[in-house]
Amino acid sequence: MVEEYWLLVELKVENALLYQTNTVTKDSNVAGDSSEPMSRRIVTMSYTFKKEERLCSKRLIESLFHNGSSFVLYPYRVVFTQPGELEKDNAPAVRCILSVSKRRFKRAVDRNFLKRHMREAYRLQKAILTGFLDEHSLHLLVAFQYVGKEMLPSAQLHQRMELVLRRLKDESTKRYLEVGG
């Protein structure tokens, strides 16, 4: 049996990624054979954080904190759950809320600074999670809470947000996709 490898070549085209997939066997040329056709699909990458993606409904926030699962990956605590059937219609894959404790950061300037940097880190890396959720037709409600005691640099917040989104993807796979697990 001949093993097949998928070669993914990313080409950035304006605000979209163009993936070229090519089936390559061990014996064939890695650059691709001209005899095999290349298949292409456009995946749009949106680096926005629109109003529709924000979790504003008091009822949904209440149900998130009462029925949701959580994990901590310092400096974030993440609470997540699936919305009810009515909330899934025409809704984005992820609706989230960001919060910073007033008890830990008394000055509003500090809280706003942290929320702004958390929002920016999420906005730039949300494709890690949204692509996966769209592929599996899942929807999530998510709360990102800052539980650190000191203000961390933006680069570290960005790095930890990436880890949080990857873990959230894994947790949602375990919880909502695996049957009998």
MDAnalysis code that builds the backbone (N, CA, C; Angstrom):
import MDAnalysis as mda
import numpy as np

u = mda.Universe.empty(543, n_residues=181, atom_resindex=np.repeat(np.arange(181), 3), trajectory=True)
u.add_TopologyAttr("name", ["N", "CA", "C"] * 181)
u.add_TopologyAttr("resid", np.arange(1, 182))
u.add_TopologyAttr("resname", ["MET", "VAL", "GLU", "GLU", "TYR", "TRP", "LEU", "LEU", "VAL", "GLU", "LEU", "LYS", "VAL", "GLU", "ASN", "ALA", "LEU", "LEU", "TYR", "GLN", "THR", "ASN", "THR", "VAL", "THR", "LYS", "ASP", "SER", "ASN", "VAL", "ALA", "GLY", "ASP", "SER", "SER", "GLU", "PRO", "MET", "SER", "ARG", "ARG", "ILE", "VAL", "THR", "MET", "SER", "TYR", "THR", "PHE", "LYS", "LYS", "GLU", "GLU", "ARG", "LEU", "CYS", "SER", "LYS", "ARG", "LEU", "ILE", "GLU", "SER", "LEU", "PHE", "HIS", "ASN", "GLY", "SER", "SER", "PHE", "VAL", "LEU", "TYR", "PRO", "TYR", "ARG", "VAL", "VAL", "PHE", "THR", "GLN", "PRO", "GLY", "GLU", "LEU", "GLU", "LYS", "ASP", "ASN", "ALA", "PRO", "ALA", "VAL", "ARG", "CYS", "ILE", "LEU", "SER", "VAL", "SER", "LYS", "ARG", "ARG", "PHE", "LYS", "ARG", "ALA", "VAL", "ASP", "ARG", "ASN", "PHE", "LEU", "LYS", "ARG", "HIS", "MET", "ARG", "GLU", "ALA", "TYR", "ARG", "LEU", "GLN", "LYS", "ALA", "ILE", "LEU", "THR", "GLY", "PHE", "LEU", "ASP", "GLU", "HIS", "SER", "LEU", "HIS", "LEU", "LEU", "VAL", "ALA", "PHE", "GLN", "TYR", "VAL", "GLY", "LYS", "GLU", "MET", "LEU", "PRO", "SER", "ALA", "GLN", "LEU", "HIS", "GLN", "ARG", "MET", "GLU", "LEU", "VAL", "LEU", "ARG", "ARG", "LEU", "LYS", "ASP", "GLU", "SER", "THR", "LYS", "ARG", "TYR", "LEU", "GLU", "VAL", "GLY", "GLY"])
u.atoms.positions = np.array([
    [0.838, -1.184, 0.000],
    [0.000, 0.000, 0.000],
    [0.882, 1.247, 0.000],
    [0.557, 2.165, -0.858],
    [1.343, 3.386, -0.989],
    [0.828, 4.420, 0.012],
    [1.735, 4.980, 0.803],
    [1.340, 6.003, 1.766],
    [1.162, 7.334, 1.047],
    [0.112, 8.046, 1.432],
    [-0.144, 9.347, 0.823],
    [0.157, 10.455, 1.830],
    [0.706, 11.490, 1.346],
    [0.995, 12.656, 2.161],
    [0.262, 13.857, 1.568],
    [-0.236, 14.695, 2.417],
    [-0.894, 15.915, 1.934],
    [0.065, 17.069, 2.112],
    [0.290, 17.750, 1.057],
    [1.179, 18.896, 1.067],
    [0.318, 20.147, 1.072],
    [0.428, 20.941, 2.111],
    [-0.338, 22.173, 2.194],
    [0.604, 23.346, 1.964],
    [0.277, 24.117, 0.997],
    [1.066, 25.297, 0.680],
    [0.182, 26.505, 0.963],
    [0.609, 27.343, 1.894],
    [-0.177, 28.513, 2.233],
    [0.295, 29.704, 1.398],
    [-0.624, 30.315, 0.737],
    [-0.339, 31.540, 0.005],
    [-1.305, 32.600, 0.483],
    [-0.801, 33.727, 0.937],
    [-1.682, 34.771, 1.418],
    [-2.149, 35.599, 0.231],
    [-3.463, 35.677, 0.053],
    [-4.046, 36.436, -1.042],
    [-4.988, 37.448, -0.409],
    [-4.555, 38.691, -0.374],
    [-5.285, 39.773, 0.258],
    [-5.721, 39.366, 1.655],
    [-6.982, 39.238, 1.964],
    [-7.397, 38.877, 3.311],
    [-7.875, 37.433, 3.358],
    [-7.347, 36.579, 2.506],
    [-7.753, 35.170, 2.472],
    [-6.525, 34.292, 2.352],
    [-6.682, 33.048, 2.740],
    [-5.603, 32.083, 2.569],
    [-6.004, 31.118, 1.471],
    [-5.096, 30.857, 0.581],
    [-5.344, 29.931, -0.514],
    [-4.556, 28.663, -0.210],
    [-5.252, 27.566, 0.008],
    [-4.593, 26.309, 0.305],
    [-4.546, 25.468, -0.962],
    [-3.373, 25.045, -1.319],
    [-3.223, 24.144, -2.452],
    [-2.919, 22.774, -1.873],
    [-3.772, 21.807, -2.152],
    [-3.536, 20.460, -1.649],
    [-3.129, 19.576, -2.805],
    [-2.144, 18.764, -2.561],
    [-1.611, 17.898, -3.594],
    [-1.279, 16.563, -2.952],
    [-1.756, 15.470, -3.515],
    [-1.440, 14.146, -3.020],
    [-0.069, 13.751, -3.547],
    [0.823, 13.428, -2.626],
    [2.182, 13.091, -3.005],
    [2.498, 11.718, -2.413],
    [3.037, 10.815, -3.223],
    [3.458, 9.503, -2.719],
    [4.927, 9.577, -2.355],
    [5.411, 8.548, -1.653],
    [6.811, 8.540, -1.232],
    [7.767, 8.591, -2.415],
    [7.391, 7.948, -3.523],
    [8.279, 7.882, -4.680],
    [8.227, 9.130, -5.555],
    [7.120, 9.886, -5.446],
    [6.965, 11.028, -6.361],
    [7.684, 12.265, -5.844],
    [7.732, 13.237, -6.679],
    [8.404, 14.486, -6.418],
    [7.626, 15.277, -5.355],
    [8.316, 15.841, -4.366],
    [7.671, 16.621, -3.310],
    [7.067, 17.894, -3.872],
    [7.669, 18.466, -4.877],
    [7.145, 19.696, -5.470],
    [5.814, 19.459, -6.153],
    [5.462, 18.219, -6.437],
    [4.170, 17.925, -7.057],
    [4.349, 17.492, -8.490],
    [3.550, 16.535, -8.892],
    [3.585, 16.090, -10.277],
    [2.614, 16.926, -11.092],
    [2.981, 17.185, -12.320],
    [2.085, 17.951, -13.185],
    [0.910, 17.099, -13.646],
    [1.009, 15.765, -13.528],
    [-0.073, 14.888, -13.961],
    [-1.265, 14.913, -12.998],
    [-1.031, 15.216, -11.707],
    [-2.105, 15.263, -10.733],
    [-2.663, 16.682, -10.639],
    [-3.982, 16.808, -10.687],
    [-4.560, 18.145, -10.584],
    [-4.473, 18.687, -9.161],
    [-4.327, 19.983, -9.039],
    [-4.277, 20.644, -7.739],
    [-5.686, 21.112, -7.402],
    [-6.124, 20.899, -6.178],
    [-7.432, 21.405, -5.754],
    [-7.206, 22.625, -4.876],
    [-8.051, 23.608, -5.011],
    [-7.892, 24.867, -4.277],
    [-9.192, 25.219, -3.599],
    [-9.065, 25.822, -2.415],
    [-10.232, 26.373, -1.757],
    [-9.807, 27.634, -1.022],
    [-10.691, 28.592, -1.009],
    [-10.418, 29.866, -0.364],
    [-11.031, 29.837, 1.032],
    [-10.238, 30.204, 2.030],
    [-10.710, 30.311, 3.399],
    [-10.503, 31.756, 3.825],
    [-11.578, 32.442, 4.121],
    [-11.444, 33.838, 4.516],
    [-11.067, 33.920, 5.986],
    [-10.103, 34.758, 6.280],
    [-9.650, 34.964, 7.645],
    [-10.049, 36.366, 8.064],
    [-10.929, 36.460, 9.031],
    [-11.382, 37.746, 9.508],
    [-10.700, 38.053, 10.835],
    [-10.005, 39.164, 10.898],
    [-9.336, 39.571, 12.130],
    [-10.131, 40.643, 12.844],
    [-11.457, 40.531, 12.785],
    [-12.300, 41.506, 13.457],
    [-12.917, 40.890, 14.693],
    [-13.471, 41.720, 15.542],
    [-14.183, 41.270, 16.728],
    [-15.462, 42.094, 16.804],
    [-16.462, 41.636, 16.087],
    [-17.693, 42.402, 15.909],
    [-18.638, 42.240, 17.084],
    [-19.641, 43.085, 17.113],
    [-20.660, 43.072, 18.160],
    [-21.357, 41.716, 18.250],
    [-21.589, 41.066, 17.118],
    [-22.277, 39.774, 17.107],
    [-21.461, 38.689, 17.822],
    [-20.139, 38.872, 17.864],
    [-19.269, 37.883, 18.497],
    [-19.132, 38.100, 20.000],
    [-19.642, 39.219, 20.486],
    [-19.557, 39.514, 21.914],
    [-20.771, 38.960, 22.626],
    [-20.564, 38.477, 23.795],
    [-21.643, 37.907, 24.593],
    [-22.196, 39.010, 25.481],
    [-23.421, 39.461, 25.183],
    [-24.017, 40.590, 25.899],
    [-25.278, 40.212, 26.672],
    [-25.946, 39.162, 26.273],
    [-27.215, 38.773, 26.874],
    [-27.032, 38.294, 28.312],
    [-27.768, 38.897, 29.245],
    [-27.668, 38.503, 30.650],
    [-28.091, 37.050, 30.834],
    [-29.101, 36.635, 30.107],
    [-29.597, 35.262, 30.208],
    [-28.525, 34.262, 29.762],
    [-27.851, 34.558, 28.646],
    [-26.794, 33.666, 28.156],
    [-25.584, 33.653, 29.089],
    [-25.232, 34.807, 29.639],
    [-24.097, 34.886, 30.564],
    [-24.405, 34.083, 31.824],
    [-25.648, 34.213, 32.319],
    [-26.060, 33.454, 33.495],
    [-25.984, 31.942, 33.238],
    [-26.489, 31.521, 32.092],
    [-26.461, 30.090, 31.778],
    [-25.022, 29.605, 31.569],
    [-24.159, 30.459, 31.033],
    [-22.750, 30.103, 30.848],
    [-22.092, 29.803, 32.187],
    [-22.282, 30.676, 33.183],
    [-21.619, 30.484, 34.465],
    [-22.279, 29.408, 35.323],
    [-23.568, 29.140, 35.109],
    [-24.235, 28.087, 35.883],
    [-24.016, 26.702, 35.291],
    [-23.987, 26.579, 33.963],
    [-23.924, 25.269, 33.310],
    [-22.600, 24.976, 32.633],
    [-21.680, 25.931, 32.617],
    [-20.461, 25.777, 31.839],
    [-19.372, 24.988, 32.537],
    [-18.431, 24.527, 31.747],
    [-17.227, 23.857, 32.233],
    [-16.102, 24.878, 32.239],
    [-15.099, 24.662, 33.075],
    [-14.026, 25.652, 33.135],
    [-12.664, 24.985, 33.297],
    [-11.641, 25.749, 32.968],
    [-10.256, 25.365, 33.215],
    [-9.452, 26.632, 33.406],
    [-8.314, 26.499, 34.042],
    [-7.435, 27.642, 34.287],
    [-6.115, 27.388, 33.592],
    [-5.684, 28.358, 32.831],
    [-4.367, 28.354, 32.220],
    [-3.826, 29.759, 32.475],
    [-3.007, 29.886, 33.503],
    [-2.587, 31.190, 33.993],
    [-2.119, 32.102, 32.871],
    [-2.549, 33.331, 32.817],
    [-3.341, 34.129, 33.739],
    [-4.839, 34.144, 33.423],
    [-5.339, 33.174, 32.685],
    [-6.750, 33.162, 32.296],
    [-7.515, 32.033, 32.964],
    [-8.766, 32.285, 33.277],
    [-9.726, 31.242, 33.637],
    [-10.763, 31.277, 32.522],
    [-11.047, 30.121, 31.950],
    [-11.953, 30.038, 30.809],
    [-13.170, 29.203, 31.199],
    [-14.355, 29.766, 30.975],
    [-15.607, 29.060, 31.196],
    [-16.265, 28.941, 29.831],
    [-16.748, 27.732, 29.487],
    [-17.342, 27.548, 28.166],
    [-18.507, 26.579, 28.222],
    [-19.442, 26.740, 27.308],
    [-20.570, 25.838, 27.156],
    [-21.154, 26.008, 25.766],
    [-22.017, 25.081, 25.381],
    [-22.723, 25.215, 24.116],
    [-24.012, 25.968, 24.373],
    [-24.411, 26.858, 23.462],
    [-25.686, 27.563, 23.637],
    [-26.855, 26.633, 23.316],
    [-28.053, 27.050, 23.717],
    [-29.250, 26.291, 23.378],
    [-29.528, 26.367, 21.888],
    [-30.465, 25.588, 21.416],
    [-30.777, 25.511, 19.986],
    [-31.241, 26.855, 19.412],
    [-31.986, 27.634, 20.193],
    [-32.507, 28.913, 19.687],
    [-31.400, 29.928, 19.447],
    [-30.340, 29.877, 20.254],
    [-29.249, 30.845, 20.130],
    [-28.288, 30.530, 18.992],
    [-28.389, 29.338, 18.397],
    [-27.466, 28.948, 17.332],
    [-27.829, 29.537, 15.977],
    [-29.083, 29.939, 15.772],
    [-29.522, 30.455, 14.478],
    [-28.806, 31.751, 14.132],
    [-28.113, 31.758, 13.005],
    [-27.403, 32.933, 12.478],
    [-26.427, 33.537, 13.482],
    [-25.885, 32.744, 14.373],
    [-24.928, 33.232, 15.355],
    [-23.530, 32.813, 14.938],
    [-22.519, 33.592, 15.319],
    [-21.145, 33.179, 15.025],
    [-20.778, 31.927, 15.826],
    [-19.718, 31.266, 15.429],
    [-19.302, 30.022, 16.076],
    [-18.938, 30.240, 17.544],
    [-18.333, 31.378, 17.854],
    [-17.931, 31.675, 19.232],
    [-18.482, 33.040, 19.622],
    [-19.111, 33.080, 20.782],
    [-19.521, 34.360, 21.375],
    [-18.820, 34.423, 22.713],
    [-18.097, 35.511, 22.965],
    [-17.287, 35.546, 24.182],
    [-17.421, 36.853, 24.944],
    [-17.011, 36.763, 26.193],
    [-16.985, 37.915, 27.084],
    [-15.611, 37.913, 27.762],
    [-15.061, 39.095, 27.986],
    [-13.755, 39.244, 28.624],
    [-13.951, 40.022, 29.916],
    [-13.317, 39.588, 30.990],
    [-13.466, 40.326, 32.242],
    [-12.172, 40.321, 33.039],
    [-12.020, 41.388, 33.830],
    [-10.876, 41.549, 34.726],
    [-11.454, 41.932, 36.086],
    [-10.988, 41.295, 37.137],
    [-11.521, 41.490, 38.473],
    [-11.235, 42.883, 39.030],
    [-12.292, 43.494, 39.555],
    [-12.148, 44.800, 40.193],
    [-11.444, 44.659, 41.542],
    [-11.540, 43.486, 42.130],
    [-10.891, 43.231, 43.417],
    [-9.373, 43.224, 43.271],
    [-8.883, 42.678, 42.158],
    [-7.433, 42.592, 41.963],
    [-6.841, 43.863, 41.364],
    [-7.623, 44.545, 40.522],
    [-7.140, 45.764, 39.862],
    [-8.126, 46.884, 40.153],
    [-7.794, 47.686, 41.154],
    [-8.706, 48.733, 41.630],
    [-8.913, 49.842, 40.602],
    [-7.860, 50.168, 39.866],
    [-7.944, 51.286, 38.924],
    [-8.543, 50.826, 37.596],
    [-9.537, 51.552, 37.124],
    [-10.212, 51.223, 35.864],
    [-9.235, 51.271, 34.693],
    [-8.234, 52.132, 34.787],
    [-7.236, 52.240, 33.723],
    [-6.518, 50.913, 33.538],
    [-6.173, 50.270, 34.647],
    [-5.476, 48.983, 34.576],
    [-6.390, 47.891, 34.031],
    [-7.646, 47.869, 34.489],
    [-8.598, 46.870, 33.994],
    [-8.828, 47.034, 32.503],
    [-9.008, 48.262, 32.060],
    [-9.236, 48.525, 30.640],
    [-8.013, 48.170, 29.798],
    [-6.825, 48.433, 30.330],
    [-5.591, 48.081, 29.631],
    [-5.538, 46.568, 29.402],
    [-5.796, 45.800, 30.466],
    [-5.752, 44.343, 30.349],
    [-6.831, 43.818, 29.403],
    [-8.040, 44.356, 29.501],
    [-9.118, 43.907, 28.617],
    [-8.803, 44.227, 27.158],
    [-8.218, 45.388, 26.919],
    [-7.863, 45.777, 25.548],
    [-6.823, 44.808, 24.976],
    [-5.836, 44.439, 25.775],
    [-4.803, 43.522, 25.292],
    [-5.323, 42.088, 25.174],
    [-6.215, 41.682, 26.053],
    [-6.841, 40.364, 25.930],
    [-7.677, 40.298, 24.659],
    [-8.428, 41.358, 24.404],
    [-9.288, 41.422, 23.210],
    [-8.438, 41.366, 21.945],
    [-7.339, 42.061, 21.949],
    [-6.439, 42.073, 20.787],
    [-5.820, 40.690, 20.567],
    [-5.390, 40.039, 21.647],
    [-4.804, 38.703, 21.532],
    [-5.841, 37.717, 20.999],
    [-7.075, 37.807, 21.482],
    [-8.137, 36.923, 21.009],
    [-8.460, 37.202, 19.538],
    [-8.575, 38.482, 19.200],
    [-8.949, 38.878, 17.842],
    [-7.960, 38.347, 16.810],
    [-6.684, 38.401, 17.118],
    [-5.665, 37.973, 16.165],
    [-5.517, 36.456, 16.062],
    [-5.967, 35.724, 17.077],
    [-5.749, 34.279, 17.077],
    [-7.031, 33.456, 17.103],
    [-8.171, 34.084, 16.994],
    [-9.430, 33.345, 17.101],
    [-9.626, 32.332, 15.978],
    [-8.890, 32.458, 14.890],
    [-9.007, 31.525, 13.766],
    [-8.637, 30.102, 14.183],
    [-7.801, 29.953, 15.217],
    [-7.442, 28.632, 15.740],
    [-8.705, 27.883, 16.139],
    [-9.614, 28.597, 16.770],
    [-10.833, 27.984, 17.303],
    [-11.998, 28.032, 16.327],
    [-12.199, 29.166, 15.663],
    [-13.384, 29.310, 14.811],
    [-13.353, 28.383, 13.600],
    [-12.182, 28.168, 13.025],
    [-12.091, 27.247, 11.889],
    [-12.498, 25.838, 12.286],
    [-12.028, 25.403, 13.447],
    [-12.370, 24.081, 13.955],
    [-13.870, 23.969, 14.240],
    [-14.447, 24.985, 14.882],
    [-15.866, 24.946, 15.223],
    [-16.750, 24.984, 13.982],
    [-16.373, 25.784, 13.000],
    [-17.132, 25.838, 11.745],
    [-17.090, 24.494, 11.034],
    [-15.945, 23.854, 11.057],
    [-15.766, 22.563, 10.396],
    [-16.674, 21.490, 11.008],
    [-16.874, 21.573, 12.325],
    [-17.678, 20.574, 13.031],
    [-19.087, 21.068, 13.371],
    [-19.471, 22.222, 12.868],
    [-20.794, 22.823, 13.113],
    [-21.102, 22.945, 14.600],
    [-20.142, 23.434, 15.354],
    [-20.318, 23.656, 16.782],
    [-20.424, 25.140, 17.067],
    [-21.075, 25.478, 18.172],
    [-21.149, 26.852, 18.656],
    [-20.747, 26.837, 20.121],
    [-20.042, 27.880, 20.560],
    [-19.614, 27.964, 21.951],
    [-19.900, 29.344, 22.519],
    [-20.212, 29.374, 23.811],
    [-20.236, 30.589, 24.600],
    [-19.005, 30.506, 25.493],
    [-18.197, 31.556, 25.525],
    [-16.925, 31.500, 26.249],
    [-16.739, 32.765, 27.074],
    [-16.234, 32.597, 28.309],
    [-15.841, 33.721, 29.154],
    [-14.354, 33.601, 29.432],
    [-13.616, 34.652, 29.125],
    [-12.190, 34.723, 29.440],
    [-12.056, 35.657, 30.636],
    [-11.606, 35.122, 31.762],
    [-11.431, 35.927, 32.968],
    [-9.943, 36.021, 33.273],
    [-9.497, 37.230, 33.542],
    [-8.097, 37.428, 33.906],
    [-7.968, 37.199, 35.397],
    [-7.197, 36.187, 35.817],
    [-7.059, 35.862, 37.233],
    [-5.659, 36.144, 37.773],
    [-4.787, 36.685, 36.933],
    [-3.441, 37.023, 37.385],
    [-3.469, 38.146, 38.396],
    [-2.433, 38.205, 39.245],
    [-2.383, 39.235, 40.280],
    [-1.597, 40.460, 39.843],
    [-0.821, 40.308, 38.772],
    [-0.049, 41.446, 38.273],
    [-0.304, 41.594, 36.773],
    [-0.003, 42.759, 36.270],
    [-0.188, 43.028, 34.848],
    [0.987, 42.415, 34.084],
    [0.665, 41.534, 33.149],
    [1.693, 40.894, 32.339],
    [1.899, 41.672, 31.045],
    [3.070, 41.554, 30.426],
    [3.308, 42.226, 29.146],
    [2.398, 41.671, 28.052],
    [2.147, 42.495, 27.076],
    [1.245, 42.140, 25.983],
    [1.698, 40.878, 25.248],
    [2.989, 40.724, 25.033],
    [3.506, 39.552, 24.319],
    [3.190, 38.268, 25.082],
    [3.276, 38.318, 26.399],
    [2.985, 37.135, 27.200],
    [1.480, 36.836, 27.198],
    [0.642, 37.877, 27.242],
    [-0.805, 37.685, 27.151],
    [-1.173, 37.049, 25.813],
    [-0.516, 37.507, 24.761],
    [-0.751, 36.984, 23.418],
    [-0.376, 35.499, 23.340],
    [0.780, 35.152, 23.887],
    [1.259, 33.773, 23.865],
    [0.335, 32.863, 24.666],
    [-0.100, 33.299, 25.836],
    [-0.981, 32.483, 26.677],
    [-2.372, 32.340, 26.056],
    [-2.836, 33.360, 25.337],
    [-4.140, 33.271, 24.674],
    [-4.106, 32.188, 23.601],
    [-2.990, 32.060, 22.905],
    [-2.864, 30.995, 21.904],
    [-2.994, 29.624, 22.560],
    [-2.335, 29.443, 23.692],
    [-2.421, 28.177, 24.415],
    [-3.842, 27.919, 24.919],
    [-4.498, 28.974, 25.375],
    [-5.877, 28.858, 25.857],
    [-6.798, 28.421, 24.725],
    [-6.658, 29.018, 23.551],
    [-7.529, 28.678, 22.426],
    [-7.294, 27.241, 21.966],
    [-6.053, 26.787, 21.978],
    [-5.761, 25.397, 21.613],
    [-6.354, 24.424, 22.646],
    [-6.235, 24.774, 23.904],
    [-6.816, 23.920, 24.956],
    [-8.334, 23.926, 24.877],
    [-8.925, 25.062, 24.581],
    [-10.378, 25.161, 24.431],
    [-10.852, 24.287, 23.278],
    [-10.077, 24.252, 22.216],
    [-10.392, 23.383, 21.079],
    [-10.364, 21.916, 21.515],
    [-9.344, 21.538, 22.271],
    [-9.234, 20.159, 22.760],
    [-10.367, 19.812, 23.726],
    [-10.670, 20.724, 24.640],
    [-11.736, 20.481, 25.621],
    [-13.094, 20.354, 24.941],
    [-13.353, 21.194, 23.955],
    [-14.642, 21.118, 23.261],
    [-14.727, 19.840, 22.425],
    [-13.598, 19.358, 21.921],
    [-13.586, 18.082, 21.210],
    [-13.966, 16.952, 22.163],
    [-13.332, 16.922, 23.332],
    [-13.624, 15.881, 24.309],
    [-15.077, 15.930, 24.772],
    [-15.569, 17.131, 25.015],
    [-16.888, 17.283, 25.614],
    [-18.033, 17.138, 24.620],
    [-17.873, 17.676, 23.405],
    [-19.008, 17.765, 22.500],
    [-18.926, 16.879, 21.253],
    [-17.739, 16.362, 20.928],
    [-17.613, 15.564, 19.712],
    [-17.431, 14.081, 19.962],
    [-16.739, 13.721, 21.028],
    [-16.497, 12.315, 21.289],
    [-17.748, 11.685, 21.884],
    [-18.205, 10.613, 21.269],
    [-19.414, 9.923, 21.703],
    [-19.016, 8.800, 22.658],
    [-19.719, 8.729, 23.783],
    [-19.454, 7.666, 24.748],
    [-18.202, 7.892, 25.556],
    [-17.678, 9.143, 25.560],
    [-16.442, 9.393, 26.287],
    [-16.610, 10.136, 27.528],
])
